[in-house]
Protein backbone atom coordinates (compact mmCIF):
# COMPACT_ATOMS: atom_id res chain seq x y z
CA UNK A 1 0.00 0.00 0.00
CA UNK A 2 1.39 3.39 -1.00
CA UNK A 3 1.47 6.49 1.10
CA UNK A 4 3.07 9.87 1.58
CA UNK A 5 6.26 10.80 3.38
CA UNK A 6 5.58 12.63 6.61
CA UNK A 7 8.89 14.45 6.31
CA UNK A 8 9.53 16.30 3.02
CA UNK A 9 12.76 15.82 1.11
CA UNK A 10 15.63 18.29 1.42
CA UNK A 11 14.89 19.60 -2.08
CA UNK A 12 11.26 20.22 -1.22
CA UNK A 13 12.24 22.05 1.99
CA UNK A 14 14.63 24.22 -0.04
CA UNK A 15 11.82 25.19 -2.44
CA UNK A 16 9.59 26.06 0.51
CA UNK A 17 12.34 28.28 1.93
CA UNK A 18 12.91 29.93 -1.46
CA UNK A 19 9.20 30.64 -2.03
CA UNK A 20 7.73 31.42 1.42
CA UNK A 21 4.51 32.89 -0.03
CA UNK A 22 3.57 29.51 -1.53
CA UNK A 23 2.45 26.28 0.06
CA UNK A 24 4.42 23.60 -1.79
CA UNK A 25 3.79 19.88 -1.55
CA UNK A 26 4.44 16.64 -3.37
CA UNK A 27 1.45 14.60 -4.49
CA UNK A 28 1.32 11.47 -6.63
CA UNK A 29 -0.81 10.65 -9.65
CA UNK A 30 -2.70 7.38 -10.06
CA UNK A 31 0.49 5.70 -11.31
CA UNK A 32 2.53 6.80 -8.32
CA UNK A 33 4.52 9.45 -10.21
CA UNK A 34 5.21 12.65 -8.27
CA UNK A 35 3.39 15.87 -9.06
CA UNK A 36 4.63 19.00 -7.31
CA UNK A 37 2.02 21.61 -6.45
CA UNK A 38 2.39 25.21 -5.29
CA UNK A 39 -0.49 27.39 -4.21
CA UNK A 40 -0.34 30.94 -2.87
CA UNK A 41 -0.76 31.05 0.89
CA UNK A 42 -2.24 34.55 0.56
CA UNK A 43 -2.89 36.70 -2.46
CA UNK A 44 0.06 39.00 -1.73
CA UNK A 45 1.93 39.22 -5.03
CA UNK A 46 1.08 39.80 -8.66
CA UNK A 47 1.46 36.13 -9.60
CA UNK A 48 -0.90 35.22 -12.44
CA UNK A 49 -1.69 31.71 -11.22
CA UNK A 50 -3.19 30.61 -7.90
CA UNK A 51 -2.12 27.00 -8.51
CA UNK A 52 1.08 25.80 -10.17
CA UNK A 53 1.81 22.14 -10.96
CA UNK A 54 4.95 20.52 -12.32
CA UNK A 55 6.45 17.04 -12.78
CA UNK A 56 9.77 17.99 -11.15
CA UNK A 57 10.94 20.40 -8.46
CA UNK A 58 13.23 22.02 -11.02
CA UNK A 59 10.29 22.73 -13.33
CA UNK A 60 8.26 24.06 -10.40
CA UNK A 61 11.10 26.42 -9.43
CA UNK A 62 11.42 27.69 -13.00
CA UNK A 63 7.71 28.41 -13.19
CA UNK A 64 7.58 30.15 -9.81
CA UNK A 65 10.62 32.31 -10.64
CA UNK A 66 9.01 33.31 -13.94
CA UNK A 67 5.62 34.18 -12.43
CA UNK A 68 6.62 35.96 -9.23
N, C-alpha and C positions, 0 to 999 in steps of 0.2 A: 504494500500500500504506500503510495506516495504522500508527500507532505511538504511543508515549507520549513526552511531553516528559521529558528527563533532568532539567531544572531546573524545579522547581515555580513556579507563579505567585506573585506578591507576596501575593495574598489567601490562598492556601493556606499560605504561610509564616507569615502573621499568625495564622491559625487554629492552626497547630502551636505557635507561641509562646504563644498564649492558653490552650491545653489541653495542657500538657507531659506529662500522664499518658496521653495517647492517641497512637496512631500514626495519622496522618491521610493519606489518599492519594486521588488522583483516578483512577478507573477509567472505562471506557466500555462501554456495553451493545452489543448486536449491531448497533444502528443508528448507533453512534458518538456517542450522547448521553452526557454526563458523568454519573457516579454517584460521589458523594463518600462515603467510608467512613472510619469511626473505630473503632478497636478499642483496648481498654485495654492498655497496655504491661505493666502488672502489676496484679494485683487489689489496689489500695491505697485505693480509696474505696468508698463505698456506692452506686455507680452500679448501677441495676437491669439494664442491658443490657451485654453484653460486646461487641456489635457494633451500630453505628449506621450507617444509610445514609440518604442524602438526595439529592435532585436538584440542590440548589444549596448553596453554601457558607453562605449566610444561613440556610437551613433546618437545616443541620448545626449551626451555632452555636446556634440557638434550642433545638434538642434537647439538645445537650450542656450548655447553661446550665441547662436545666430538670432534667436528670437528675443533675447533679453538685453 
